[in-house]
């Protein structure tokens, strides 16, 4: 506990205040409203709506002047889709992860990377073969919580961190994954085609469904024990946030961070819990708890800044 508290207080005060106060409901909801709108038709890989979401995320990264690899923010790859799913005519579609980064300012630690990400794909119009809970219903699955909420949080955090990039020690990779709903394909592709050596990736923070904070104000997380002082740090950071963190050392879960954990990379997977609208056409913008989503996003931003500026080594600790 003393180790984690010392790390927490080693973070510059102005960075903590930034994470606490810089993210607004308006900012979050602007992203959320667009990403979960009918015009994107559920963001199914290989569709125009999915590509619109990709361009939107890349545009936000560009606006923030985040750095890019290989002269672009897109990391294209191919994805197998069951024929005729969501009216996709081919069994292989072209999709892309959207990636950007900020370089750290410590001469040594800038060669270490903290990854923060969220998947932006969803189920399109649903139906057979998509994971919809209403397999016989063809209707747009907007995925407002799953996972427009995670991507909205990612973009808000990127905007706040970019304002204070000169105070960051380690480098940060921001990534919006495609193909999560098809079996963590985007994160798998990223790890097999890393822009940096794998040992340089020290931690992956994943946000998947963070827009429906419950009345108990519980933010759930798995993997807090996979890096030094993680459990104590995440509890300490919640003070004054109004949140009640449910912190698990293990219980890594089933989203994109699992791919990193399987490669012996420390992870932190965060979500606000399940609900009856999960994987149905009813997961819509009007059900987002915007105040709760902002509180969660601020909390995650503080965690990112704290870990990015850890004065001690960040290394993998396996969990049962």
C-alpha positions as CSV (number, residue, x, y, z in Angstrom):
1,X,0.0,0.0,0.0
2,X,2.8,2.4,0.8
3,X,4.4,1.8,-2.6
4,X,1.2,2.6,-4.4
5,X,0.5,5.8,-2.4
6,X,4.0,7.0,-3.0
7,X,3.5,6.5,-6.7
8,X,0.2,8.4,-6.6
9,X,1.7,11.4,-4.8
10,X,4.7,11.4,-7.2
11,X,2.4,12.5,-10.0
12,X,2.4,16.3,-10.5
13,X,-0.6,18.0,-8.9
14,X,-1.5,19.9,-12.1
15,X,-1.9,16.5,-13.9
16,X,-4.2,15.2,-11.3
17,X,-6.3,18.3,-11.4
18,X,-6.4,18.1,-15.2
19,X,-7.8,14.6,-15.1
20,X,-10.3,15.5,-12.4
21,X,-11.8,18.6,-14.0
22,X,-10.9,18.7,-17.7
23,X,-13.4,16.2,-19.1
24,X,-17.0,17.4,-19.5
25,X,-20.4,15.9,-20.3
26,X,-20.7,17.9,-23.5
27,X,-17.4,16.6,-24.7
28,X,-18.2,13.0,-23.9
29,X,-21.7,13.2,-25.3
30,X,-20.6,14.8,-28.6
31,X,-18.5,11.7,-29.3
32,X,-21.1,9.3,-27.9
33,X,-24.0,10.7,-29.9
34,X,-22.2,10.4,-33.2
35,X,-20.7,7.0,-32.7
36,X,-24.0,5.5,-31.6
37,X,-26.1,7.2,-34.2
38,X,-28.3,5.4,-36.8
39,X,-26.2,6.8,-39.6
40,X,-23.3,4.5,-38.6
41,X,-25.7,1.5,-38.7
42,X,-24.1,-0.4,-35.9
43,X,-20.4,-0.1,-37.0
44,X,-20.2,-3.6,-38.4
45,X,-16.7,-4.3,-40.0
46,X,-16.7,-4.0,-43.7
47,X,-19.6,-1.6,-43.9
48,X,-19.8,2.1,-44.6
49,X,-20.9,2.9,-41.1
50,X,-17.9,1.2,-39.6
51,X,-15.6,3.1,-41.9
52,X,-17.3,6.4,-41.0
53,X,-16.5,5.6,-37.3
54,X,-12.9,4.9,-38.2
55,X,-12.5,8.2,-40.0
56,X,-14.1,10.1,-37.2
57,X,-11.7,8.6,-34.6
58,X,-8.7,9.3,-36.9
59,X,-9.9,12.9,-37.4
60,X,-10.0,13.4,-33.6
61,X,-6.5,12.0,-33.3
62,X,-5.3,14.4,-36.0
63,X,-7.0,17.3,-34.4
64,X,-5.2,16.6,-31.2
65,X,-1.9,16.4,-33.1
66,X,-1.2,13.0,-31.9
67,X,1.7,11.2,-33.6
68,X,1.1,8.5,-36.2
69,X,3.1,5.5,-37.5
70,X,3.6,4.7,-41.1
71,X,2.2,8.0,-42.4
72,X,-1.3,7.3,-41.1
73,X,-3.5,6.5,-38.2
74,X,-5.0,3.4,-39.7
75,X,-3.6,-0.2,-39.3
76,X,-5.5,-2.1,-41.9
77,X,-6.2,-5.9,-41.8
78,X,-8.5,-8.5,-43.2
79,X,-11.3,-10.1,-41.2
80,X,-13.3,-13.3,-42.0
81,X,-17.1,-12.7,-41.8
82,X,-19.7,-15.4,-42.2
83,X,-21.2,-14.9,-45.7
84,X,-24.3,-12.7,-45.9
85,X,-23.9,-11.5,-42.3
86,X,-25.2,-7.9,-42.2
87,X,-25.5,-8.1,-46.0
88,X,-21.7,-8.3,-46.4
89,X,-21.3,-10.0,-49.7
90,X,-17.8,-11.3,-49.2
91,X,-16.5,-13.7,-46.6
92,X,-13.4,-11.5,-46.0
93,X,-13.7,-7.8,-45.4
94,X,-11.1,-5.0,-45.0
95,X,-11.1,-3.2,-41.7
96,X,-8.7,-1.3,-39.5
97,X,-7.5,-0.4,-36.1
98,X,-7.0,3.3,-35.5
99,X,-3.7,4.1,-33.7
100,X,-1.9,7.2,-32.4
101,X,0.7,8.0,-29.8
102,X,2.3,10.6,-27.6
103,X,6.0,10.4,-26.9
104,X,7.1,10.6,-23.3
105,X,9.6,13.1,-22.1
106,X,11.9,11.0,-19.9
107,X,15.0,10.0,-21.8
108,X,14.8,6.4,-20.6
109,X,11.1,5.9,-19.8
110,X,9.9,7.3,-23.2
111,X,11.0,4.0,-24.7
112,X,8.3,2.2,-22.6
113,X,4.7,2.4,-23.7
114,X,1.3,2.3,-21.9
115,X,-1.5,1.3,-24.2
116,X,-5.0,2.6,-23.7
117,X,-7.8,1.4,-25.9
118,X,-11.4,0.5,-26.7
119,X,-13.1,-1.3,-29.5
120,X,-15.3,0.6,-31.9
121,X,-16.9,-2.2,-33.9
122,X,-20.4,-3.5,-33.1
123,X,-23.1,-5.8,-34.5
124,X,-24.5,-3.7,-37.3
125,X,-28.1,-4.8,-38.0
126,X,-27.8,-7.9,-35.8
127,X,-29.3,-11.1,-36.9
128,X,-27.8,-14.6,-37.2
129,X,-24.1,-14.9,-36.8
130,X,-23.5,-11.5,-35.1
131,X,-23.8,-12.2,-31.4
132,X,-27.1,-10.4,-31.1
133,X,-29.3,-11.5,-28.2
134,X,-32.3,-11.0,-30.6
135,X,-31.2,-13.2,-33.4
136,X,-34.5,-13.0,-35.2
137,X,-34.7,-9.2,-35.2
138,X,-33.1,-7.2,-37.9
139,X,-32.6,-3.7,-36.6
140,X,-29.7,-1.4,-36.1
141,X,-27.6,-2.3,-33.0
142,X,-26.1,1.1,-32.1
143,X,-24.0,-0.2,-29.3
144,X,-24.1,3.1,-27.3
145,X,-22.6,1.4,-24.3
146,X,-20.9,-1.4,-26.2
147,X,-18.7,0.2,-27.1
148,X,-19.3,3.8,-28.3
149,X,-18.9,4.6,-24.6
150,X,-15.4,3.2,-24.4
151,X,-14.3,5.0,-27.5
152,X,-15.8,8.3,-26.3
153,X,-13.9,7.9,-23.1
154,X,-10.7,7.2,-25.1
155,X,-11.1,10.4,-27.1
156,X,-11.8,12.5,-24.0
157,X,-8.8,11.1,-22.3
158,X,-6.6,11.6,-25.3
159,X,-7.7,15.2,-25.5
160,X,-6.8,15.8,-21.8
161,X,-3.5,14.0,-21.9
162,X,-2.4,15.8,-25.1
163,X,-2.8,19.2,-23.3
164,X,-0.1,18.1,-20.8
165,X,2.1,15.9,-22.9
166,X,5.3,17.6,-21.7
167,X,4.7,16.3,-18.2
168,X,4.5,12.6,-19.3
169,X,7.4,10.3,-18.7
170,X,6.4,7.1,-20.6
171,X,4.9,7.1,-24.1
172,X,1.2,6.4,-24.6
173,X,-0.4,4.5,-27.4
174,X,-4.1,5.3,-28.0
175,X,-5.9,2.6,-30.0
176,X,-9.5,2.0,-31.2
177,X,-9.8,-1.7,-32.1
178,X,-11.9,-3.3,-34.8
179,X,-13.0,-6.9,-34.8
180,X,-13.5,-7.3,-31.1
181,X,-17.0,-8.7,-31.5
182,X,-15.6,-11.3,-34.0
183,X,-13.2,-12.7,-31.4
184,X,-10.6,-10.0,-30.3
185,X,-9.3,-9.9,-33.9
186,X,-8.1,-6.2,-33.9
187,X,-6.1,-6.6,-30.7
188,X,-4.7,-9.8,-31.9
189,X,-3.5,-8.2,-35.2
190,X,-2.0,-5.3,-33.3
191,X,0.0,-7.5,-31.0
192,X,1.3,-9.5,-34.0
193,X,2.2,-6.3,-35.9
194,X,3.5,-4.0,-33.2
195,X,5.1,-0.7,-34.1
196,X,7.5,-1.1,-31.1
197,X,9.2,-4.2,-29.6
198,X,6.8,-6.2,-27.4
199,X,8.9,-5.9,-24.2
200,X,8.4,-2.1,-24.5
201,X,4.6,-2.5,-23.9
202,X,4.3,-2.3,-20.2
203,X,0.5,-2.1,-19.6
204,X,-2.7,-2.1,-21.5
205,X,-5.8,-0.3,-20.2
206,X,-9.0,-1.3,-21.8
207,X,-12.4,0.3,-21.7
208,X,-15.4,-1.8,-22.8
209,X,-18.9,-0.6,-21.7
210,X,-18.3,2.3,-19.4
211,X,-21.4,4.3,-20.0
212,X,-24.0,2.8,-17.7
213,X,-22.8,3.5,-14.2
214,X,-25.3,1.9,-11.7
215,X,-26.9,3.5,-8.7
216,X,-24.2,2.0,-6.5
217,X,-21.7,3.8,-8.7
218,X,-19.6,0.7,-9.1
219,X,-16.7,0.7,-11.6
220,X,-15.5,-2.9,-12.1
221,X,-12.0,-3.8,-13.1
222,X,-9.9,-6.9,-13.6
223,X,-6.1,-7.2,-13.8
224,X,-5.2,-4.7,-11.1
225,X,-2.8,-7.2,-9.6
226,X,-0.9,-7.7,-12.8
227,X,1.3,-4.7,-12.2
228,X,3.1,-3.4,-9.0
229,X,0.9,-1.6,-6.6
230,X,-2.1,-1.8,-8.9
231,X,-4.8,-2.8,-6.5
232,X,-3.9,-0.2,-3.9
233,X,-3.4,2.5,-6.5
234,X,-6.8,2.0,-8.1
235,X,-8.5,2.2,-4.7
236,X,-6.6,5.3,-3.7
237,X,-7.4,7.1,-7.0
238,X,-11.2,6.7,-6.3
239,X,-11.1,9.0,-3.3
240,X,-13.2,12.0,-3.9
241,X,-14.4,10.6,-7.3
242,X,-17.9,9.5,-6.0
243,X,-17.1,6.0,-7.4
244,X,-17.1,2.7,-5.7
245,X,-14.4,0.6,-7.4
246,X,-14.7,-3.1,-7.5
247,X,-11.0,-4.0,-7.8
248,X,-9.9,-7.5,-8.8
249,X,-6.3,-8.6,-8.9
250,X,-7.1,-11.2,-11.6
251,X,-10.5,-11.8,-13.2
252,X,-9.1,-10.5,-16.4
253,X,-12.3,-10.9,-18.3
254,X,-13.1,-11.3,-22.0
255,X,-12.4,-8.1,-24.0
256,X,-9.3,-6.9,-25.9
257,X,-7.0,-6.7,-22.9
258,X,-7.2,-10.5,-22.6
259,X,-5.0,-10.6,-25.8
260,X,-2.3,-8.6,-24.0
261,X,-2.5,-10.7,-20.9
262,X,-2.0,-13.8,-22.9
263,X,1.3,-12.3,-24.0
264,X,2.4,-11.6,-20.4
265,X,1.6,-7.9,-20.6
266,X,0.1,-6.2,-17.6
267,X,-3.6,-5.2,-18.1
268,X,-6.4,-3.2,-16.5
269,X,-9.9,-3.9,-17.9
270,X,-12.6,-1.5,-16.9
271,X,-16.4,-1.6,-17.3
272,X,-19.6,-0.5,-15.5
273,X,-21.4,-3.8,-15.7
274,X,-23.9,-5.6,-17.8
275,X,-27.6,-4.7,-18.5
276,X,-30.6,-6.1,-20.3
277,X,-29.9,-4.0,-23.5
278,X,-26.5,-5.7,-24.0
279,X,-26.2,-6.9,-27.7
280,X,-29.7,-5.8,-28.5
281,X,-31.1,-2.9,-30.7
282,X,-32.1,-1.2,-27.4
283,X,-28.5,-0.3,-26.4
284,X,-29.1,3.4,-27.4
285,X,-27.8,6.8,-26.6
286,X,-30.7,7.8,-24.4
287,X,-29.8,5.2,-21.8
288,X,-26.2,6.5,-21.3
289,X,-25.5,7.8,-17.8
290,X,-23.6,10.8,-18.9
291,X,-22.6,12.1,-15.5
292,X,-21.5,8.6,-14.5
293,X,-19.6,8.2,-17.7
294,X,-17.7,11.4,-17.1
295,X,-16.8,10.4,-13.5
296,X,-15.5,7.0,-14.8
297,X,-13.5,8.7,-17.6
298,X,-11.9,11.1,-15.2
299,X,-11.0,8.2,-13.0
300,X,-9.4,6.2,-15.8
301,X,-7.5,9.3,-17.0
302,X,-6.0,9.8,-13.5
303,X,-5.0,6.1,-13.5
304,X,-3.3,6.5,-16.9
305,X,-1.4,9.5,-15.8
306,X,-0.3,7.9,-12.6
307,X,0.9,4.7,-14.2
308,X,2.6,6.6,-17.1
309,X,4.6,8.5,-14.5
310,X,5.4,5.6,-12.2
311,X,9.0,6.3,-10.9
312,X,9.5,2.5,-10.4
313,X,9.5,-0.3,-13.0
314,X,6.1,-1.5,-14.4
315,X,6.3,-5.2,-15.0
316,X,4.0,-8.2,-15.4
317,X,2.7,-10.1,-12.4
318,X,0.7,-13.2,-13.4
319,X,-2.6,-14.0,-11.7
320,X,-4.5,-17.2,-11.1
